[in-house]
Amino acid sequence: MHQYRPPNPNPSYPPPSQFVASQQQPSSLEESLQKFMQVTGQAIQEVKNSTVQNTQAIVKSEHQMG
């Protein structure tokens, strides 16, 4: 009978060179992700500011109309 042996979670194979993290310079993917996060953060802040301004305008209109 064969005894089941689960796969080794830490194989001794080295990772392919393109997946080795480089400490010298961020990859194009890392740079793209950082830029995306920066632009997305700015867009979220603009939406928050716009929402506050719209809410204030609505409250002001409600007070003016009585």
C-alpha positions, 0 to 999 in steps of 0.5 A: 500500500502507498502511504499518502504524503502531502506536497512539501510546502517549502520545496527546495527549488529556487524561485524563478529570477523574475519573481525574486524581489529586487531591493535596488529599484522598483519594478515597472509593476511596483511603480504602476501600482504606486501611481495607481494608489496615489491617483486613486487616493486623490480621487477618493479625497476629491469625492469626499470633498465634493460630497461635503460641499453638496451636503452643505449646499443641500442644507443651505437650500433647505434653510432658504426654502424654509 
